[in-house]
Structures are given as structure tokens and as C-alpha cells.
Amino acid sequence: MPNPFAEQTVISYNIPSTATRSQILFYDNGGNLFKSVDIKTTGKGQLNVFANDLSSGMYSYTLIVDGNVIDTKKMIKQ
């Protein structure tokens, strides 16, 4: 939140306590991976995303836990 965003947005997640490896992968509108963030803790958490290095447009991010895709969502940078 917020989405769309201008300067920053926050991604909330919940990692199961049994997870051994979790990450959020960021993709541009063309489907190219441009950033990967490892999540080191389990439970509820938040990731701040800053727009400094992003041009205006649509992006997607995917939560991966132990090699399984949990969810993919879109975010829009104004």
C-alpha cells in the first residue's frame, strides 16, 4: 500500500514458521527479473519498496517460499 504509488509502497507478507527459504522476486512489465529480496524471518512482515530506481509503469512481485510460488501481485509506479 499504496498502489499506485509515487515515492514508496509497503508489501505485507506472512511466512509460515516451517519455511526454510523465502524471497520476493520483482519483475518489470516485460517479465524480466530485476530484483530479488531474501526474507530472513518467519511470521508477519513488511518490505518497503522505494521508487527511486523505478520508471513509471506496472511491475509484478512474487512471494516464493521453499521453492513454491505463494502469490503474485502487481504494483503500479506513477
N, C-alpha and C positions, 0 to 999 in steps of 0.2 A: 504494500500500500504506500503511496497512492499509485494508481495505474489508470491513465498515463501519468508519467512523472517528468519533471523538468530537471531537477538537481539530484535527487536521490529517492530511492524506494527501499522498502524493507520486505524481505521474503521470510515468512514464518514457516517452520518445519517441525516435525516430531519424529525423532529417530527411535526405533524400538531398542529396548535395553539389551537385546540379544545381538544387535548388529556389531560386526567387526570392522566394516569399512563402509563409509558413507561419503558421498560427494554430490555437489551440484555442478552440472555442466551447462555452460551458456553457449547459445548458437545465434548467429546472425540470421537475417531473413532468407539467406541463400542456403541455410543448413550447415554452415561451416562453424566448427567448434572454435571459439576464440578465448575461452577462459574455463578453468576447472578449479573448484574450491573444495578442498578436503574438509569434512566436518569431523572434528576430533571427539565430540561428546555425544552421548545419547540423551533422549528426552526432548523436551521442547526447546527450541532455539530460534534465533533470528539472524539473518545475514543482511547487512547494509550494502546496497549497490549504489555506487556513485556514478553520475552521468558524465564525468569529466572526459573519459576516453570514448564515449559513445556518440555517434551521429544520430540524428533524428531517424526514427523508424521503428519497426517491430522486431523483437527478439524473443527467443524462447529459452526456457531453462528447464532442466530435467533433474529430478532427485533420483539418485541411484543408491541403493542400499544392498550391500553384499552381492553386487553384480546384477541386481534386478531393478528394472525401471519401476519406480513407485508412482510418479506423476510427472507430467509435462504441462507447463503453463506458459502463457505469453505475457510479455510486458512491452509497453509502448513508451518510447522516449520522445518527448515533444521537441 
